[in-house]
Amino acid sequence: MEWIKIKDKHPEGKEPFLAYDSGLNYYAIGLVNWLHGLHEKEGVYMPARHGEGMQVTHWKPLIPPKDGILTWFSFPATIKRSFSPVMLSSDCHAR
C-alpha cells in the first residue's frame, strides 16, 4: 500500500497505523486517539520520540499478520531499520 498524505486523508477507526514525519525522517506506530490537530491548519501531531512528539505528514494502514498478533517481527526489514518500536498496542507482546 502507498503512503497517504495526512492533508489528503486522516486515519480512522481503532486499528494502529504506521505514521511518518518527513521532516525528521521518523516512523512510529500510531492510533487515531493519539493524534492532535486533526482540524488545525498547523499540522497533525502525535506523541513519539521519547516525549518530543512528531508531525505526521504521511501514514499507511498496518496490514494485520495472519495470526492476528502485531509484533516487532511483523514489520518488513526496511521499516525495522528506520525506527525503534514505540508502542504497538496494549494487547501486543514481543516474541
MMTF fields as JSON, N, C-alpha, C and O atoms, coordinates in Angstrom:
{
  "mmtfVersion": "1.0.0",
  "mmtfProducer": "UNKNOWN",
  "numBonds": 379,
  "numAtoms": 380,
  "numGroups": 95,
  "numChains": 1,
  "numModels": 1,
  "chainsPerModel": [1],
  "groupsPerChain": [95],
  "chainIdList": ["A"],
  "bondAtomList": [4, 2, 8, 6, 12, 10, 16, 14, 20, 18, 24, 22, 28, 26, 32, 30, 36, 34, 40, 38, 44, 42, 48, 46, 52, 50, 56, 54, 60, 58, 64, 62, 68, 66, 72, 70, 76, 74, 80, 78, 84, 82, 88, 86, 92, 90, 96, 94, 100, 98, 104, 102, 108, 106, 112, 110, 116, 114, 120, 118, 124, 122, 128, 126, 132, 130, 136, 134, 140, 138, 144, 142, 148, 146, 152, 150, 156, 154, 160, 158, 164, 162, 168, 166, 172, 170, 176, 174, 180, 178, 184, 182, 188, 186, 192, 190, 196, 194, 200, 198, 204, 202, 208, 206, 212, 210, 216, 214, 220, 218, 224, 222, 228, 226, 232, 230, 236, 234, 240, 238, 244, 242, 248, 246, 252, 250, 256, 254, 260, 258, 264, 262, 268, 266, 272, 270, 276, 274, 280, 278, 284, 282, 288, 286, 292, 290, 296, 294, 300, 298, 304, 302, 308, 306, 312, 310, 316, 314, 320, 318, 324, 322, 328, 326, 332, 330, 336, 334, 340, 338, 344, 342, 348, 346, 352, 350, 356, 354, 360, 358, 364, 362, 368, 366, 372, 370, 376, 374],
  "bondOrderList": [1, 1, 1, 1, 1, 1, 1, 1, 1, 1, 1, 1, 1, 1, 1, 1, 1, 1, 1, 1, 1, 1, 1, 1, 1, 1, 1, 1, 1, 1, 1, 1, 1, 1, 1, 1, 1, 1, 1, 1, 1, 1, 1, 1, 1, 1, 1, 1, 1, 1, 1, 1, 1, 1, 1, 1, 1, 1, 1, 1, 1, 1, 1, 1, 1, 1, 1, 1, 1, 1, 1, 1, 1, 1, 1, 1, 1, 1, 1, 1, 1, 1, 1, 1, 1, 1, 1, 1, 1, 1, 1, 1, 1, 1],
  "groupList": [{"groupName": "MET", "atomNameList": ["N", "CA", "C", "O"], "elementList": ["N", "C", "C", "O"], "formalChargeList": [0, 0, 0, 0], "bondAtomList": [1, 0, 2, 1, 3, 2], "bondOrderList": [1, 1, 2], "singleLetterCode": "M", "chemCompType": "L-PEPTIDE LINKING"}, {"groupName": "GLU", "atomNameList": ["N", "CA", "C", "O"], "elementList": ["N", "C", "C", "O"], "formalChargeList": [0, 0, 0, 0], "bondAtomList": [1, 0, 2, 1, 3, 2], "bondOrderList": [1, 1, 2], "singleLetterCode": "E", "chemCompType": "L-PEPTIDE LINKING"}, {"groupName": "TRP", "atomNameList": ["N", "CA", "C", "O"], "elementList": ["N", "C", "C", "O"], "formalChargeList": [0, 0, 0, 0], "bondAtomList": [1, 0, 2, 1, 3, 2], "bondOrderList": [1, 1, 2], "singleLetterCode": "W", "chemCompType": "L-PEPTIDE LINKING"}, {"groupName": "ILE", "atomNameList": ["N", "CA", "C", "O"], "elementList": ["N", "C", "C", "O"], "formalChargeList": [0, 0, 0, 0], "bondAtomList": [1, 0, 2, 1, 3, 2], "bondOrderList": [1, 1, 2], "singleLetterCode": "I", "chemCompType": "L-PEPTIDE LINKING"}, {"groupName": "LYS", "atomNameList": ["N", "CA", "C", "O"], "elementList": ["N", "C", "C", "O"], "formalChargeList": [0, 0, 0, 0], "bondAtomList": [1, 0, 2, 1, 3, 2], "bondOrderList": [1, 1, 2], "singleLetterCode": "K", "chemCompType": "L-PEPTIDE LINKING"}, {"groupName": "ASP", "atomNameList": ["N", "CA", "C", "O"], "elementList": ["N", "C", "C", "O"], "formalChargeList": [0, 0, 0, 0], "bondAtomList": [1, 0, 2, 1, 3, 2], "bondOrderList": [1, 1, 2], "singleLetterCode": "D", "chemCompType": "L-PEPTIDE LINKING"}, {"groupName": "HIS", "atomNameList": ["N", "CA", "C", "O"], "elementList": ["N", "C", "C", "O"], "formalChargeList": [0, 0, 0, 0], "bondAtomList": [1, 0, 2, 1, 3, 2], "bondOrderList": [1, 1, 2], "singleLetterCode": "H", "chemCompType": "L-PEPTIDE LINKING"}, {"groupName": "PRO", "atomNameList": ["N", "CA", "C", "O"], "elementList": ["N", "C", "C", "O"], "formalChargeList": [0, 0, 0, 0], "bondAtomList": [1, 0, 2, 1, 3, 2], "bondOrderList": [1, 1, 2], "singleLetterCode": "P", "chemCompType": "L-PEPTIDE LINKING"}, {"groupName": "GLY", "atomNameList": ["N", "CA", "C", "O"], "elementList": ["N", "C", "C", "O"], "formalChargeList": [0, 0, 0, 0], "bondAtomList": [1, 0, 2, 1, 3, 2], "bondOrderList": [1, 1, 2], "singleLetterCode": "G", "chemCompType": "PEPTIDE LINKING"}, {"groupName": "PHE", "atomNameList": ["N", "CA", "C", "O"], "elementList": ["N", "C", "C", "O"], "formalChargeList": [0, 0, 0, 0], "bondAtomList": [1, 0, 2, 1, 3, 2], "bondOrderList": [1, 1, 2], "singleLetterCode": "F", "chemCompType": "L-PEPTIDE LINKING"}, {"groupName": "LEU", "atomNameList": ["N", "CA", "C", "O"], "elementList": ["N", "C", "C", "O"], "formalChargeList": [0, 0, 0, 0], "bondAtomList": [1, 0, 2, 1, 3, 2], "bondOrderList": [1, 1, 2], "singleLetterCode": "L", "chemCompType": "L-PEPTIDE LINKING"}, {"groupName": "ALA", "atomNameList": ["N", "CA", "C", "O"], "elementList": ["N", "C", "C", "O"], "formalChargeList": [0, 0, 0, 0], "bondAtomList": [1, 0, 2, 1, 3, 2], "bondOrderList": [1, 1, 2], "singleLetterCode": "A", "chemCompType": "L-PEPTIDE LINKING"}, {"groupName": "TYR", "atomNameList": ["N", "CA", "C", "O"], "elementList": ["N", "C", "C", "O"], "formalChargeList": [0, 0, 0, 0], "bondAtomList": [1, 0, 2, 1, 3, 2], "bondOrderList": [1, 1, 2], "singleLetterCode": "Y", "chemCompType": "L-PEPTIDE LINKING"}, {"groupName": "SER", "atomNameList": ["N", "CA", "C", "O"], "elementList": ["N", "C", "C", "O"], "formalChargeList": [0, 0, 0, 0], "bondAtomList": [1, 0, 2, 1, 3, 2], "bondOrderList": [1, 1, 2], "singleLetterCode": "S", "chemCompType": "L-PEPTIDE LINKING"}, {"groupName": "ASN", "atomNameList": ["N", "CA", "C", "O"], "elementList": ["N", "C", "C", "O"], "formalChargeList": [0, 0, 0, 0], "bondAtomList": [1, 0, 2, 1, 3, 2], "bondOrderList": [1, 1, 2], "singleLetterCode": "N", "chemCompType": "L-PEPTIDE LINKING"}, {"groupName": "VAL", "atomNameList": ["N", "CA", "C", "O"], "elementList": ["N", "C", "C", "O"], "formalChargeList": [0, 0, 0, 0], "bondAtomList": [1, 0, 2, 1, 3, 2], "bondOrderList": [1, 1, 2], "singleLetterCode": "V", "chemCompType": "L-PEPTIDE LINKING"}, {"groupName": "ARG", "atomNameList": ["N", "CA", "C", "O"], "elementList": ["N", "C", "C", "O"], "formalChargeList": [0, 0, 0, 0], "bondAtomList": [1, 0, 2, 1, 3, 2], "bondOrderList": [1, 1, 2], "singleLetterCode": "R", "chemCompType": "L-PEPTIDE LINKING"}, {"groupName": "GLN", "atomNameList": ["N", "CA", "C", "O"], "elementList": ["N", "C", "C", "O"], "formalChargeList": [0, 0, 0, 0], "bondAtomList": [1, 0, 2, 1, 3, 2], "bondOrderList": [1, 1, 2], "singleLetterCode": "Q", "chemCompType": "L-PEPTIDE LINKING"}, {"groupName": "THR", "atomNameList": ["N", "CA", "C", "O"], "elementList": ["N", "C", "C", "O"], "formalChargeList": [0, 0, 0, 0], "bondAtomList": [1, 0, 2, 1, 3, 2], "bondOrderList": [1, 1, 2], "singleLetterCode": "T", "chemCompType": "L-PEPTIDE LINKING"}, {"groupName": "CYS", "atomNameList": ["N", "CA", "C", "O"], "elementList": ["N", "C", "C", "O"], "formalChargeList": [0, 0, 0, 0], "bondAtomList": [1, 0, 2, 1, 3, 2], "bondOrderList": [1, 1, 2], "singleLetterCode": "C", "chemCompType": "L-PEPTIDE LINKING"}],
  "groupTypeList": [0, 1, 2, 3, 4, 3, 4, 5, 4, 6, 7, 1, 8, 4, 1, 7, 9, 10, 11, 12, 5, 13, 8, 10, 14, 12, 12, 11, 3, 8, 10, 15, 14, 2, 10, 6, 8, 10, 6, 1, 4, 1, 8, 15, 12, 0, 7, 11, 16, 6, 8, 1, 8, 0, 17, 15, 18, 6, 2, 4, 7, 10, 3, 7, 7, 4, 5, 8, 3, 10, 18, 2, 9, 13, 9, 7, 11, 18, 3, 4, 16, 13, 9, 13, 7, 15, 0, 10, 13, 13, 5, 19, 6, 11, 16],
  "groupIdList": [1, 2, 3, 4, 5, 6, 7, 8, 9, 10, 11, 12, 13, 14, 15, 16, 17, 18, 19, 20, 21, 22, 23, 24, 25, 26, 27, 28, 29, 30, 31, 32, 33, 34, 35, 36, 37, 38, 39, 40, 41, 42, 43, 44, 45, 46, 47, 48, 49, 50, 51, 52, 53, 54, 55, 56, 57, 58, 59, 60, 61, 62, 63, 64, 65, 66, 67, 68, 69, 70, 71, 72, 73, 74, 75, 76, 77, 78, 79, 80, 81, 82, 83, 84, 85, 86, 87, 88, 89, 90, 91, 92, 93, 94, 95],
  "secStructList": [7, 7, 7, 3, 3, 6, 6, 6, 7, 7, 7, 7, 1, 1, 1, 7, 3, 3, 3, 3, 3, 6, 6, 6, 6, 3, 3, 3, 3, 3, 7, 4, 4, 4, 7, 5, 7, 6, 6, 7, 1, 1, 7, 3, 3, 3, 7, 7, 4, 4, 4, 6, 7, 3, 3, 3, 7, 3, 3, 3, 3, 7, 7, 7, 7, 6, 6, 1, 7, 7, 7, 4, 4, 4, 1, 7, 2, 2, 2, 2, 2, 2, 7, 7, 7, 7, 7, 7, 7, 6, 6, 7, 7, 7, 7],
  "xCoordList": [0.832, 0.0, 0.885, 1.934, 0.457, 1.2, 0.981, -0.01, 1.906, 1.768, 0.638, 0.465, -0.128, -1.231, -0.828, -0.395, -0.965, -0.662, -1.734, -2.927, -1.314, -2.269, -3.187, -4.324, -2.7, -3.547, -4.645, -5.641, -4.457, -5.465, -6.52, -7.699, -6.069, -6.983, -6.388, -5.189, -7.239, -6.804, -7.088, -8.041, -6.262, -6.59, -7.892, -8.237, -8.599, -9.876, -9.899, -9.079, -10.834, -11.038, -10.112, -9.479, -10.048, -9.273, -8.005, -7.251, -7.765, -6.599, -5.337, -5.397, -4.201, -2.956, -2.545, -2.929, -1.774, -1.263, 0.203, 0.681, 0.902, 2.289, 2.317, 1.828, 2.885, 2.966, 4.38, 5.348, 4.491, 5.797, 5.889, 4.942, 7.019, 7.327, 8.421, 9.574, 8.074, 9.047, 10.143, 11.249, 9.859, 10.879, 11.984, 13.145, 11.626, 12.585, 13.011, 13.923, 12.348, 12.56, 12.379, 13.251, 11.232, 10.953, 9.643, 8.653, 9.635, 8.458, 8.011, 8.838, 6.718, 6.195, 4.844, 4.182, 4.449, 3.122, 2.168, 2.486, 0.997, 0.051, -1.342, -1.688, -2.128, -3.553, -4.275, -3.739, -5.474, -6.215, -6.377, -6.235, -6.672, -6.896, -5.614, -5.68, -4.452, -3.207, -2.983, -2.146, -3.712, -3.474, -4.03, -5.096, -3.285, -3.686, -3.632, -2.725, -4.59, -4.563, -5.218, -4.932, -6.089, -6.743, -7.522, -7.681, -8.001, -8.809, -8.076, -8.696, -6.767, -5.944, -5.163, -4.912, -4.784, -4.004, -2.506, -1.744, -2.077, -0.65, -0.076, 1.144, -0.917, -0.42, -1.006, -1.679, -0.733, -1.211, 0.001, 1.028, -0.137, 0.965, 0.522, -0.67, 1.512, 1.233, 2.456, 3.571, 2.255, 3.384, 4.302, 3.835, 5.574, 6.586, 7.954, 8.049, 8.982, 10.353, 10.663, 11.217, 10.318, 10.623, 10.064, 10.724, 8.839, 8.154, 8.276, 7.576, 9.14, 9.321, 8.209, 7.979, 7.524, 6.449, 6.938, 8.134, 5.996, 6.303, 5.128, 3.981, 5.431, 4.378, 4.107, 5.006, 2.883, 2.535, 2.287, 1.362, 3.119, 2.945, 2.349, 1.664, 2.603, 2.106, 1.745, 2.222, 0.911, 0.551, 0.122, -0.177, 0.1, -0.455, -0.981, -0.417, -2.066, -2.609, -1.597, -0.831, -1.607, -0.789, -1.617, -2.763, -1.048, -1.745, -1.564, -0.435, -2.649, -2.517, -1.859, -2.164, -0.97, -0.368, -1.411, -2.496, -1.075, -2.01, -2.489, -3.644, -1.597, -2.008, -2.737, -3.181, -2.866, -3.598, -2.829, -3.364, -1.573, -0.772, 0.304, 1.176, 0.233, 1.213, 2.394, 2.237, 3.559, 4.775, 5.864, 5.673, 7.002, 8.154, 8.515, 8.993, 8.297, 8.655, 7.69, 7.958, 6.576, 5.599, 6.028, 5.463, 7.027, 7.405, 8.471, 9.335, 8.425, 9.47, 10.809, 10.841, 11.895, 13.236, 13.479, 14.166, 12.938, 13.16, 12.573, 13.151, 11.46, 10.854, 11.647, 11.881, 12.057, 12.796, 14.074, 14.455, 14.74, 15.975, 15.713, 16.625, 14.491, 14.196, 13.723, 13.825, 13.211, 12.716, 12.773, 12.839, 12.747, 12.668, 11.204, 10.379, 10.862, 9.459, 8.985, 9.675, 7.822, 7.277, 6.343, 6.808, 5.079, 4.109, 3.166, 2.416, 3.183, 2.364, 0.894, 0.072, 0.549, -0.796, -0.782, 0.141, -1.786, -1.783, -1.887, -1.504, -2.404, -2.569, -1.509, -1.641, -0.474, 0.588, 1.759, 1.962, 2.505, 3.641, 4.827, 4.662, 6.011, 7.224, 7.386, 6.948, 8.018, 8.286, 9.574, 9.97],
  "yCoordList": [-1.171, 0.0, 1.246, 1.271, 2.262, 3.515, 4.391, 4.233, 5.307, 6.278, 7.245, 7.621, 7.644, 8.589, 9.894, 9.882, 11.008, 12.299, 12.624, 12.518, 13.019, 13.302, 14.459, 14.527, 15.374, 16.506, 16.073, 16.776, 14.904, 14.39, 13.527, 13.558, 12.756, 11.848, 11.501, 11.248, 11.493, 11.123, 9.649, 9.098, 9.0, 7.626, 7.611, 8.591, 6.506, 6.359, 5.017, 4.14, 4.873, 3.593, 3.389, 4.322, 2.132, 1.783, 0.996, 0.65, 0.712, -0.075, 0.795, 1.958, 0.248, 1.014, 1.277, 0.541, 2.319, 2.665, 3.052, 3.336, 3.062, 3.48, 4.954, 5.338, 5.784, 7.228, 7.601, 6.971, 8.635, 9.091, 10.605, 11.313, 11.102, 12.528, 12.786, 12.413, 13.423, 13.618, 14.607, 14.531, 15.53, 16.488, 15.84, 16.238, 14.844, 14.15, 12.798, 12.164, 12.357, 11.008, 9.986, 9.154, 10.068, 9.258, 8.508, 9.077, 7.231, 6.371, 6.006, 5.888, 5.83, 5.358, 4.706, 4.949, 3.883, 3.281, 4.263, 4.822, 4.479, 5.429, 4.865, 3.866, 5.506, 5.238, 6.564, 7.612, 6.531, 7.757, 8.62, 9.84, 8.004, 8.815, 9.441, 10.216, 9.132, 9.795, 11.075, 11.894, 11.264, 12.393, 13.688, 13.708, 14.766, 16.102, 17.015, 16.899, 17.919, 18.902, 18.457, 19.016, 17.464, 16.983, 18.084, 18.037, 19.056, 20.126, 21.462, 22.516, 21.418, 22.624, 22.762, 21.771, 23.969, 24.2, 24.025, 23.912, 24.0, 23.912, 22.513, 22.356, 21.505, 20.152, 19.177, 19.567, 17.909, 16.832, 16.28, 15.962, 16.174, 15.722, 14.542, 14.325, 13.777, 12.701, 12.482, 12.827, 11.907, 11.622, 10.591, 9.62, 10.804, 9.875, 10.411, 11.419, 9.757, 10.223, 10.523, 11.578, 9.621, 9.748, 11.045, 11.712, 11.4, 12.558, 13.837, 14.806, 13.873, 15.084, 15.273, 16.393, 14.215, 14.296, 14.28, 14.385, 14.148, 14.15, 14.746, 14.654, 15.361, 15.851, 14.75, 14.337, 14.281, 13.214, 13.857, 14.653, 13.505, 14.024, 12.986, 13.333, 11.706, 10.596, 9.443, 9.375, 8.548, 7.369, 6.255, 6.484, 5.057, 3.904, 2.896, 2.728, 2.224, 1.198, 0.069, -0.246, -0.521, -1.709, -2.915, -3.055, -3.768, -4.984, -6.02, -6.407, -6.472, -7.434, -8.735, -9.225, -9.288, -10.578, -11.685, -11.511, -12.813, -13.938, -14.414, -14.811, -14.376, -14.851, -13.779, -14.045, -12.566, -11.502, -10.775, -9.861, -11.161, -10.525, -9.67, -10.173, -8.387, -7.455, -7.356, -6.933, -7.738, -7.673, -7.032, -6.764, -6.789, -6.238, -7.11, -6.598, -8.402, -9.329, -9.237, -9.819, -8.522, -8.364, -7.338, -7.296, -6.505, -5.413, -5.826, -6.643, -5.27, -5.547, -4.976, -4.033, -5.539, -5.111, -3.632, -2.969, -3.103, -1.685, -0.784, 0.258, -1.155, -0.371, -0.552, 0.42, -1.767, -2.024, -1.196, -0.729, -1.007, -0.228, 1.254, 1.98, 1.713, 3.139, 3.658, 4.858, 2.803, 3.292, 2.223, 1.027, 2.677, 1.771, 1.525, 2.415, 0.354, 0.112, 1.075, 1.286, 1.653, 2.603, 1.799, 1.106, 1.867, 1.074, 0.496, 1.24, -0.784, -1.392, -1.37, -0.903, -1.834, -1.699, -2.412, -3.168, -2.175, -2.731, -4.248, -4.876, -4.847, -6.3, -7.017, -8.218, -6.336, -6.979, -7.32, -6.706, -8.302, -8.733, -9.032, -9.281, -9.006, -9.364, -10.855, -11.526, -11.365, -12.805, -13.123, -14.287],
  "zCoordList": [0.0, 0.0, 0.0, 0.643, -0.717, -0.824, 0.413, 1.125, 0.659, 1.731, 1.393, 0.233, 2.399, 2.24, 2.92, 4.072, 2.226, 2.831, 3.858, 3.57, 5.056, 6.13, 5.749, 6.215, 4.9, 4.499, 3.524, 3.353, 2.883, 1.955, 2.65, 2.298, 3.646, 4.348, 5.707, 5.824, 6.733, 8.08, 8.333, 7.783, 9.17, 9.57, 10.366, 11.025, 10.299, 11.001, 11.72, 11.451, 12.621, 13.293, 14.47, 14.964, 14.909, 16.103, 15.788, 16.698, 14.517, 14.156, 14.143, 13.745, 14.571, 14.516, 13.067, 12.157, 12.87, 11.546, 11.676, 12.774, 10.571, 10.541, 10.173, 9.111, 11.043, 10.833, 10.422, 10.848, 9.588, 9.104, 9.219, 8.878, 9.695, 9.762, 8.739, 8.957, 7.622, 6.543, 6.922, 6.387, 7.831, 8.26, 9.078, 8.985, 9.881, 10.736, 10.178, 10.708, 9.103, 8.57, 9.697, 9.946, 10.368, 11.538, 11.367, 10.906, 11.737, 11.664, 13.073, 13.977, 13.261, 14.547, 14.32, 13.311, 15.262, 15.241, 15.905, 16.954, 15.302, 15.861, 15.991, 15.359, 16.805, 16.946, 16.767, 17.126, 16.219, 15.934, 17.184, 17.108, 18.338, 19.538, 20.082, 21.036, 19.509, 19.883, 19.081, 19.46, 17.985, 17.093, 17.671, 18.287, 17.46, 17.885, 16.671, 15.846, 16.556, 15.487, 14.198, 13.139, 14.261, 13.042, 12.336, 11.116, 13.066, 12.477, 12.498, 12.36, 12.669, 12.714, 11.413, 10.727, 11.079, 9.857, 10.087, 9.127, 11.353, 11.662, 11.464, 11.414, 11.352, 11.16, 12.172, 13.126, 11.938, 12.798, 13.547, 12.947, 14.843, 15.692, 16.538, 16.757, 17.012, 17.952, 18.827, 18.434, 20.022, 20.897, 20.246, 19.651, 20.361, 19.838, 20.242, 20.943, 19.811, 20.007, 21.476, 21.787, 22.362, 23.792, 24.371, 25.168, 23.964, 24.509, 23.705, 23.998, 22.701, 21.903, 20.879, 20.423, 20.515, 19.539, 18.104, 17.832, 17.205, 15.776, 15.022, 15.458, 13.876, 12.992, 11.98, 11.248, 11.939, 11.0, 9.637, 9.475, 8.662, 7.306, 6.378, 5.415, 6.657, 5.846, 6.775, 7.907, 6.294, 7.074, 6.133, 4.962, 6.67, 5.941, 6.942, 8.023, 6.576, 7.478, 7.658, 6.748, 8.823, 9.054, 8.665, 9.091, 7.872, 7.459, 8.563, 8.864, 9.166, 10.272, 9.801, 8.714, 10.606, 10.264, 10.307, 10.863, 9.72, 9.628, 10.992, 11.144, 11.993, 13.32, 14.128, 15.245, 13.572, 14.24, 15.319, 15.946, 15.554, 16.598, 15.955, 15.246, 16.209, 15.668, 16.62, 17.765, 16.159, 16.96, 16.121, 14.935, 16.741, 16.023, 14.827, 13.814, 14.927, 13.858, 12.681, 11.63, 12.826, 11.757, 10.711, 9.618, 11.04, 10.154, 9.152, 9.472, 7.93, 6.95, 7.421, 8.212, 6.941, 7.346, 7.062, 7.839, 5.979, 5.659, 6.732, 7.039, 7.299, 8.365, 9.663, 10.382, 9.964, 11.202, 11.259, 12.332, 10.125, 10.111, 10.36, 10.757, 10.135, 10.179, 11.53, 11.784, 12.399, 13.679, 14.748, 14.462, 15.961, 17.1, 17.409, 17.202, 17.894, 18.208, 19.284, 20.282, 19.089, 20.054, 20.937, 21.842, 20.71, 21.462, 20.436, 19.805, 20.255, 19.215, 19.601, 18.814, 20.726, 21.296, 22.63, 22.934, 23.405, 24.764, 24.792, 25.779, 23.717, 23.739, 22.924, 22.687, 22.489, 21.711, 22.627, 23.674, 22.202, 23.012, 22.109, 20.915, 22.682, 21.933, 21.971, 22.907, 20.945, 20.895, 21.592, 21.655]
}
